[in-house]
Amino acid sequence: MALTYADIEHLLATRGFHQYGREAVSQLEHALQCAQLAEQAGETAATTAAALLHDLGHLLAPSGGAAGQDDLHQYVALPFLRGLLPDAVLEPIRLHVDAKRYLCAVEPGYWEALSPASQHSLVLQGGPFSGPDAERFAGQPFAQEAIRLRRYDDHAKVPGLATPPLAHYLAITRALADEGMPVAPVGSLAHSSAAIAHPA
Ligand SMILES: [Fe+2]
């Protein structure tokens, strides 16, 4: 069953006030900060939409997995988004946990810089990739987008940070379906200048 844009907006606007794991921001703040970092980096609309929606699985299944188990949230939203959004959005979402496992394997100092919550979830998610698994991961389509998304994800945890409103990023996401799969940076799309300290 595919979600509609209204469903996505409803999920983010109503369930987004849950705390983001063990971090000091809400799910909605985390999603907006992640999308903002992607937008500021000049990412395409598709990668920016992926940044906004990468943890939608947490909102669809707020209780997550059983205690001490991986909740596999990177997969939960995919069946609901397929048909609405292109692979350029879905694949970075699917791969964003594997991107953490990849970066932990190949980048000195990456693991040490993760938040304690992210280090904890890494263990449940299988830990750093082995050499061959890291190589396999990097060879997949959209692996580079997933790696960049991962970095935005890691930094999108700043309490009280001002971001554009949810409507701004929903408009970018919606334009993807209306216009096919644009590759232009989101700066070319209509931009709301209404930054808010406490996202609604
Ligand atoms: Fe996240």
py3Dmol code that shows the C-alpha trace and the ligand (Angstrom):
import py3Dmol

protein = """\
ATOM      1  CA  MET A   1       0.000   0.000   0.000  1.00  0.00           C
ATOM      2  CA  ALA A   2       1.596   3.255  -1.111  1.00  0.00           C
ATOM      3  CA  LEU A   3       1.536   6.324   1.086  1.00  0.00           C
ATOM      4  CA  THR A   4       0.238   9.602  -0.289  1.00  0.00           C
ATOM      5  CA  TYR A   5       1.972  12.930   0.253  1.00  0.00           C
ATOM      6  CA  ALA A   6      -0.768  13.746   2.740  1.00  0.00           C
ATOM      7  CA  ASP A   7       0.098  10.552   4.644  1.00  0.00           C
ATOM      8  CA  ILE A   8       3.786  11.475   4.716  1.00  0.00           C
ATOM      9  CA  GLU A   9       3.006  14.974   5.937  1.00  0.00           C
ATOM     10  CA  HIS A  10       0.656  13.587   8.578  1.00  0.00           C
ATOM     11  CA  LEU A  11       3.261  11.107   9.808  1.00  0.00           C
ATOM     12  CA  LEU A  12       5.990  13.726  10.106  1.00  0.00           C
ATOM     13  CA  ALA A  13       3.717  16.368  11.590  1.00  0.00           C
ATOM     14  CA  THR A  14       2.067  14.106  14.175  1.00  0.00           C
ATOM     15  CA  ARG A  15       4.507  11.330  15.055  1.00  0.00           C
ATOM     16  CA  GLY A  16       7.599  13.438  14.374  1.00  0.00           C
ATOM     17  CA  PHE A  17       7.603  14.822  17.883  1.00  0.00           C
ATOM     18  CA  HIS A  18       8.887  11.542  19.277  1.00  0.00           C
ATOM     19  CA  GLN A  19      12.483  11.710  20.431  1.00  0.00           C
ATOM     20  CA  TYR A  20      14.987  10.553  17.795  1.00  0.00           C
ATOM     21  CA  GLY A  21      16.316   7.425  19.468  1.00  0.00           C
ATOM     22  CA  ARG A  22      18.590   8.432  22.333  1.00  0.00           C
ATOM     23  CA  GLU A  23      19.458  11.783  20.717  1.00  0.00           C
ATOM     24  CA  ALA A  24      18.463  15.246  22.021  1.00  0.00           C
ATOM     25  CA  VAL A  25      16.240  16.129  19.030  1.00  0.00           C
ATOM     26  CA  SER A  26      12.838  14.936  17.823  1.00  0.00           C
ATOM     27  CA  GLN A  27      12.317  12.775  14.742  1.00  0.00           C
ATOM     28  CA  LEU A  28      10.960  15.814  12.872  1.00  0.00           C
ATOM     29  CA  GLU A  29      13.882  18.042  13.885  1.00  0.00           C
ATOM     30  CA  HIS A  30      16.265  15.304  12.815  1.00  0.00           C
ATOM     31  CA  ALA A  31      14.547  14.879   9.437  1.00  0.00           C
ATOM     32  CA  LEU A  32      14.513  18.633   8.759  1.00  0.00           C
ATOM     33  CA  GLN A  33      18.125  19.104   9.810  1.00  0.00           C
ATOM     34  CA  CYS A  34      19.203  16.194   7.635  1.00  0.00           C
ATOM     35  CA  ALA A  35      17.336  17.609   4.620  1.00  0.00           C
ATOM     36  CA  GLN A  36      18.768  21.051   5.312  1.00  0.00           C
ATOM     37  CA  LEU A  37      22.338  19.706   5.346  1.00  0.00           C
ATOM     38  CA  ALA A  38      21.683  17.939   2.030  1.00  0.00           C
ATOM     39  CA  GLU A  39      20.205  21.083   0.516  1.00  0.00           C
ATOM     40  CA  GLN A  40      23.067  23.260   1.760  1.00  0.00           C
ATOM     41  CA  ALA A  41      25.546  20.804   0.232  1.00  0.00           C
ATOM     42  CA  GLY A  42      23.890  21.272  -3.168  1.00  0.00           C
ATOM     43  CA  GLU A  43      22.382  17.789  -3.370  1.00  0.00           C
ATOM     44  CA  THR A  44      19.733  16.926  -5.945  1.00  0.00           C
ATOM     45  CA  ALA A  45      16.069  17.085  -5.007  1.00  0.00           C
ATOM     46  CA  ALA A  46      16.047  13.265  -4.858  1.00  0.00           C
ATOM     47  CA  THR A  47      18.905  13.056  -2.346  1.00  0.00           C
ATOM     48  CA  THR A  48      17.411  15.905  -0.316  1.00  0.00           C
ATOM     49  CA  ALA A  49      14.066  14.045  -0.238  1.00  0.00           C
ATOM     50  CA  ALA A  50      15.918  10.894   0.833  1.00  0.00           C
ATOM     51  CA  ALA A  51      17.499  12.878   3.664  1.00  0.00           C
ATOM     52  CA  LEU A  52      14.060  14.083   4.784  1.00  0.00           C
ATOM     53  CA  LEU A  53      12.514  10.612   4.655  1.00  0.00           C
ATOM     54  CA  HIS A  54      15.428   8.327   5.575  1.00  0.00           C
ATOM     55  CA  ASP A  55      14.018   7.495   9.012  1.00  0.00           C
ATOM     56  CA  LEU A  56      10.330   7.393   8.056  1.00  0.00           C
ATOM     57  CA  GLY A  57      10.428   3.722   9.060  1.00  0.00           C
ATOM     58  CA  HIS A  58      10.773   4.848  12.683  1.00  0.00           C
ATOM     59  CA  LEU A  59       7.467   6.738  12.365  1.00  0.00           C
ATOM     60  CA  LEU A  60       5.650   3.899  10.610  1.00  0.00           C
ATOM     61  CA  ALA A  61       6.728   1.451  13.322  1.00  0.00           C
ATOM     62  CA  PRO A  62       7.460   3.716  16.302  1.00  0.00           C
ATOM     63  CA  SER A  63       8.008   0.840  18.718  1.00  0.00           C
ATOM     64  CA  GLY A  64      10.755  -0.515  16.449  1.00  0.00           C
ATOM     65  CA  GLY A  65      12.200  -3.966  16.992  1.00  0.00           C
ATOM     66  CA  ALA A  66      12.320  -5.871  20.232  1.00  0.00           C
ATOM     67  CA  ALA A  67      14.740  -4.603  22.862  1.00  0.00           C
ATOM     68  CA  GLY A  68      18.308  -5.432  21.894  1.00  0.00           C
ATOM     69  CA  GLN A  69      17.418  -6.114  18.240  1.00  0.00           C
ATOM     70  CA  ASP A  70      17.939  -4.114  15.073  1.00  0.00           C
ATOM     71  CA  ASP A  71      14.647  -2.456  14.071  1.00  0.00           C
ATOM     72  CA  LEU A  72      15.580  -2.624  10.342  1.00  0.00           C
ATOM     73  CA  HIS A  73      13.965   0.790   9.942  1.00  0.00           C
ATOM     74  CA  GLN A  74      15.801   1.449   6.652  1.00  0.00           C
ATOM     75  CA  TYR A  75      13.545  -1.146   4.999  1.00  0.00           C
ATOM     76  CA  VAL A  76      10.217  -0.430   6.710  1.00  0.00           C
ATOM     77  CA  ALA A  77       9.209   2.618   4.646  1.00  0.00           C
ATOM     78  CA  LEU A  78      10.270   1.267   1.255  1.00  0.00           C
ATOM     79  CA  PRO A  79       7.080  -0.640   0.320  1.00  0.00           C
ATOM     80  CA  PHE A  80       5.055   2.436   1.288  1.00  0.00           C
ATOM     81  CA  LEU A  81       7.136   4.810  -0.853  1.00  0.00           C
ATOM     82  CA  ARG A  82       7.682   2.640  -3.915  1.00  0.00           C
ATOM     83  CA  GLY A  83       5.458   3.854  -6.722  1.00  0.00           C
ATOM     84  CA  LEU A  84       5.426   7.356  -5.250  1.00  0.00           C
ATOM     85  CA  LEU A  85       9.132   8.159  -5.436  1.00  0.00           C
ATOM     86  CA  PRO A  86      12.024   7.058  -7.684  1.00  0.00           C
ATOM     87  CA  ASP A  87      14.936   4.769  -6.813  1.00  0.00           C
ATOM     88  CA  ALA A  88      17.091   7.892  -6.461  1.00  0.00           C
ATOM     89  CA  VAL A  89      15.131   8.514  -3.246  1.00  0.00           C
ATOM     90  CA  LEU A  90      14.476   4.937  -2.160  1.00  0.00           C
ATOM     91  CA  GLU A  91      17.977   3.501  -2.590  1.00  0.00           C
ATOM     92  CA  PRO A  92      19.856   5.999  -0.391  1.00  0.00           C
ATOM     93  CA  ILE A  93      17.192   5.362   2.271  1.00  0.00           C
ATOM     94  CA  ARG A  94      17.660   1.596   1.953  1.00  0.00           C
ATOM     95  CA  LEU A  95      21.452   1.911   2.089  1.00  0.00           C
ATOM     96  CA  HIS A  96      21.914   4.523   4.821  1.00  0.00           C
ATOM     97  CA  VAL A  97      22.561   1.990   7.592  1.00  0.00           C
ATOM     98  CA  ASP A  98      24.946  -0.001   5.404  1.00  0.00           C
ATOM     99  CA  ALA A  99      26.719   3.286   4.664  1.00  0.00           C
ATOM    100  CA  LYS A 100      27.496   3.603   8.375  1.00  0.00           C
ATOM    101  CA  ARG A 101      28.846   0.042   8.421  1.00  0.00           C
ATOM    102  CA  TYR A 102      30.931   0.951   5.346  1.00  0.00           C
ATOM    103  CA  LEU A 103      32.340   4.177   6.771  1.00  0.00           C
ATOM    104  CA  CYS A 104      33.226   2.453  10.034  1.00  0.00           C
ATOM    105  CA  ALA A 105      35.208  -0.084   7.992  1.00  0.00           C
ATOM    106  CA  VAL A 106      37.072   2.258   5.675  1.00  0.00           C
ATOM    107  CA  GLU A 107      37.404   5.662   7.348  1.00  0.00           C
ATOM    108  CA  PRO A 108      39.751   6.032  10.318  1.00  0.00           C
ATOM    109  CA  GLY A 109      38.136   8.062  13.084  1.00  0.00           C
ATOM    110  CA  TYR A 110      34.567   7.725  11.727  1.00  0.00           C
ATOM    111  CA  TRP A 111      33.400   5.308  14.430  1.00  0.00           C
ATOM    112  CA  GLU A 112      34.967   7.394  17.189  1.00  0.00           C
ATOM    113  CA  ALA A 113      33.033  10.467  15.993  1.00  0.00           C
ATOM    114  CA  LEU A 114      29.637   8.724  16.061  1.00  0.00           C
ATOM    115  CA  SER A 115      27.250   9.542  18.880  1.00  0.00           C
ATOM    116  CA  PRO A 116      27.034   6.918  21.635  1.00  0.00           C
ATOM    117  CA  ALA A 117      23.511   6.032  20.404  1.00  0.00           C
ATOM    118  CA  SER A 118      24.778   5.483  16.882  1.00  0.00           C
ATOM    119  CA  GLN A 119      27.685   3.401  18.136  1.00  0.00           C
ATOM    120  CA  HIS A 120      25.203   1.302  20.090  1.00  0.00           C
ATOM    121  CA  SER A 121      22.884   0.747  17.131  1.00  0.00           C
ATOM    122  CA  LEU A 122      25.876  -0.167  14.944  1.00  0.00           C
ATOM    123  CA  VAL A 123      26.409  -3.266  17.067  1.00  0.00           C
ATOM    124  CA  LEU A 124      22.789  -4.333  16.547  1.00  0.00           C
ATOM    125  CA  GLN A 125      23.097  -3.570  12.821  1.00  0.00           C
ATOM    126  CA  GLY A 126      25.986  -5.995  12.339  1.00  0.00           C
ATOM    127  CA  GLY A 127      29.030  -3.828  13.076  1.00  0.00           C
ATOM    128  CA  PRO A 128      31.567  -2.552  10.525  1.00  0.00           C
ATOM    129  CA  PHE A 129      31.628  -4.305   7.141  1.00  0.00           C
ATOM    130  CA  SER A 130      34.387  -6.779   6.353  1.00  0.00           C
ATOM    131  CA  GLY A 131      36.672  -5.780   3.457  1.00  0.00           C
ATOM    132  CA  PRO A 132      34.752  -7.731   0.774  1.00  0.00           C
ATOM    133  CA  ASP A 133      31.372  -6.529   2.068  1.00  0.00           C
ATOM    134  CA  ALA A 134      32.620  -2.921   2.049  1.00  0.00           C
ATOM    135  CA  GLU A 135      33.732  -3.352  -1.540  1.00  0.00           C
ATOM    136  CA  ARG A 136      30.380  -4.868  -2.520  1.00  0.00           C
ATOM    137  CA  PHE A 137      28.528  -2.016  -0.844  1.00  0.00           C
ATOM    138  CA  ALA A 138      30.545   0.684  -2.605  1.00  0.00           C
ATOM    139  CA  GLY A 139      29.847  -0.892  -5.989  1.00  0.00           C
ATOM    140  CA  GLN A 140      26.065  -0.544  -5.727  1.00  0.00           C
ATOM    141  CA  PRO A 141      24.093   2.190  -7.469  1.00  0.00           C
ATOM    142  CA  PHE A 142      23.405   5.104  -5.106  1.00  0.00           C
ATOM    143  CA  ALA A 143      26.084   3.983  -2.621  1.00  0.00           C
ATOM    144  CA  GLN A 144      27.782   7.387  -2.848  1.00  0.00           C
ATOM    145  CA  GLU A 145      24.492   9.195  -2.237  1.00  0.00           C
ATOM    146  CA  ALA A 146      23.887   6.915   0.758  1.00  0.00           C
ATOM    147  CA  ILE A 147      27.342   7.715   2.148  1.00  0.00           C
ATOM    148  CA  ARG A 148      26.711  11.446   1.859  1.00  0.00           C
ATOM    149  CA  LEU A 149      23.249  11.000   3.392  1.00  0.00           C
ATOM    150  CA  ARG A 150      24.902   9.143   6.250  1.00  0.00           C
ATOM    151  CA  ARG A 151      27.136  12.095   6.983  1.00  0.00           C
ATOM    152  CA  TYR A 152      24.148  14.476   7.041  1.00  0.00           C
ATOM    153  CA  ASP A 153      22.351  11.967   9.280  1.00  0.00           C
ATOM    154  CA  ASP A 154      25.275  11.930  11.723  1.00  0.00           C
ATOM    155  CA  HIS A 155      25.256  15.728  12.043  1.00  0.00           C
ATOM    156  CA  ALA A 156      21.484  16.306  12.111  1.00  0.00           C
ATOM    157  CA  LYS A 157      21.233  16.130  15.875  1.00  0.00           C
ATOM    158  CA  VAL A 158      21.612  19.740  17.034  1.00  0.00           C
ATOM    159  CA  PRO A 159      19.044  20.809  19.665  1.00  0.00           C
ATOM    160  CA  GLY A 160      17.173  23.993  18.715  1.00  0.00           C
ATOM    161  CA  LEU A 161      18.779  24.473  15.288  1.00  0.00           C
ATOM    162  CA  ALA A 162      16.703  26.637  12.922  1.00  0.00           C
ATOM    163  CA  THR A 163      15.593  24.950   9.680  1.00  0.00           C
ATOM    164  CA  PRO A 164      13.160  25.699   6.872  1.00  0.00           C
ATOM    165  CA  PRO A 165       9.680  24.326   7.650  1.00  0.00           C
ATOM    166  CA  LEU A 166       8.440  20.864   6.736  1.00  0.00           C
ATOM    167  CA  ALA A 167       6.366  22.354   3.891  1.00  0.00           C
ATOM    168  CA  HIS A 168       9.551  23.450   2.123  1.00  0.00           C
ATOM    169  CA  TYR A 169      10.992  19.931   1.983  1.00  0.00           C
ATOM    170  CA  LEU A 170       7.641  18.335   1.210  1.00  0.00           C
ATOM    171  CA  ALA A 171       7.375  20.650  -1.801  1.00  0.00           C
ATOM    172  CA  ILE A 172      10.782  19.462  -3.005  1.00  0.00           C
ATOM    173  CA  THR A 173       9.720  15.839  -2.530  1.00  0.00           C
ATOM    174  CA  ARG A 174       6.411  16.373  -4.254  1.00  0.00           C
ATOM    175  CA  ALA A 175       8.101  18.023  -7.246  1.00  0.00           C
ATOM    176  CA  LEU A 176       9.986  14.800  -7.886  1.00  0.00           C
ATOM    177  CA  ALA A 177       6.832  12.963  -8.849  1.00  0.00           C
ATOM    178  CA  ASP A 178       5.371  15.959 -10.660  1.00  0.00           C
ATOM    179  CA  GLU A 179       8.488  16.531 -12.748  1.00  0.00           C
ATOM    180  CA  GLY A 180       9.943  13.025 -13.094  1.00  0.00           C
ATOM    181  CA  MET A 181      13.384  12.723 -11.534  1.00  0.00           C
ATOM    182  CA  PRO A 182      15.140  16.077 -11.684  1.00  0.00           C
ATOM    183  CA  VAL A 183      18.881  16.117 -11.171  1.00  0.00           C
ATOM    184  CA  ALA A 184      19.194  19.863 -10.646  1.00  0.00           C
ATOM    185  CA  PRO A 185      20.253  21.000  -7.180  1.00  0.00           C
ATOM    186  CA  VAL A 186      17.315  21.965  -5.024  1.00  0.00           C
ATOM    187  CA  GLY A 187      18.437  25.586  -5.006  1.00  0.00           C
ATOM    188  CA  SER A 188      16.674  25.867  -8.359  1.00  0.00           C
ATOM    189  CA  LEU A 189      13.337  25.018  -6.748  1.00  0.00           C
ATOM    190  CA  ALA A 190      11.101  27.473  -4.948  1.00  0.00           C
ATOM    191  CA  HIS A 191      12.621  28.125  -1.550  1.00  0.00           C
ATOM    192  CA  SER A 192      10.855  29.300   1.537  1.00  0.00           C
ATOM    193  CA  SER A 193      12.920  31.724   3.542  1.00  0.00           C
ATOM    194  CA  ALA A 194      10.844  31.157   6.647  1.00  0.00           C
ATOM    195  CA  ALA A 195      13.423  29.623   8.947  1.00  0.00           C
ATOM    196  CA  ILE A 196      11.995  28.568  12.272  1.00  0.00           C
ATOM    197  CA  ALA A 197      13.638  27.825  15.568  1.00  0.00           C
ATOM    198  CA  HIS A 198      11.110  25.159  16.483  1.00  0.00           C
ATOM    199  CA  PRO A 199       9.900  23.247  13.408  1.00  0.00           C
ATOM    200  CA  ALA A 200       6.177  22.698  13.179  1.00  0.00           C
TER     201      ALA A 200
END
"""
ligand_1 = """\
1
LIG
Fe 18.722 9.291 10.936
"""
view = py3Dmol.view(width=600, height=400)
view.addModel(protein, "pdb")
view.setStyle({"model": 0}, {"cartoon": {"style": "trace"}})
view.addModel(ligand_1, "xyz")
view.setStyle({"model": 1}, {"stick": {}})
view.zoomTo()
view.show()
